[in-house]
Amino acid sequence: MRDGGGGGGRSGDPVLSQVQLSGLRWRVRMRCSSGAPLAAILHAEDKTAHPSPLCTMCAAGAHEDQVHVMTSCSRYDEARATMAAAVTMHWASETGRGLAAEQQRWQQWDGLTKAVWLLSTSLPLVTMSVNSYLHRVFTQRGAVVRARAAEAARKKREEAARATAAGVKPSEKRGKRPDPECRRQRRLSAKQAAGRGGRAAGGRGAKLARGGQGRGSRGSRGGKNRGRAGRGRGGGGRGDGGRARSGEESGSLLLSWLSGEAAPGGSAAGGRGGASA
């Protein structure tokens, strides 16, 4: 840690110091396997949130761990070549064997050996190279992740805009089944609409039935009124006939009285009889 920070301080370059500090933090995280946003580390911590440990920065299909990032991921080949050159140059200056010999020695190491040595060395020049490499790696990786997230968000907005213009919800597109909650809401809406239609039809049927009953009761009352009127007229006819018969009987009694066949009253007949005698 002293070598990494001291290298930046001796240069007097504040930008270089920031690079060294950033790389130092990433080197500590890589050594502790904690806090580094690598797929294999995140997968080991939470398999549900991070289901795949594979590297998405290259097409190798390897686990994205410290060994892969430090030695083989093709996205960081340029930065790795710079780091490897610094390592071999330091070895050549220390051993005096020549740069070619030290490059051959570097190539003979396997990935695990390289990663462990690079993350644990305390050689000042090598440490500075490792810090610079890790700063470039995670800066580049963060830019790729942000660009992919922005592209995914843009595609999602375009898809939503097209679906809105077509009058179709994104979850109802052809070839994609709506989620269970959406299907449940659609079934519930259909049942509610059917219930409203049934209640409306029942209300109309009840109104029609009440109208028929009203018309029937009005017809019945009209028929009863007409029947009473007919009976009244018939009663009037019977009354006229009775009055006519009473007039005929009175006329016959008058004729009988005038002819002497009958007397209107007993006292009147007795008077006439006494007068005749």
Secondary structure, DSSP 8 states (H G I E B T S, - for coil): -HHHHHHHHHHT-HHHHHHHHHHHHHHHHHHHT-S---HHHHHHH-TTT----B-SSSSS--B-SHHHHHHT-GGGHHHHHHHHHHHHHHHHHHH-S-HHHHHHHHHHS-HHHHHHHHHH---HHHHHHHHHHHHHHHHHHHHHHHHHHHHHHHHHHHHHHHHHHTT--GGGSTT----HHHHHHHHHHHHHHHHHHHHHHHHHHHHHHHHHHHHHHHHHHHHHHHHHHHHHHHHHHHHHHHHHHHHHHHHHHHHHHHTTS--SSHHHHHHHHHHH-
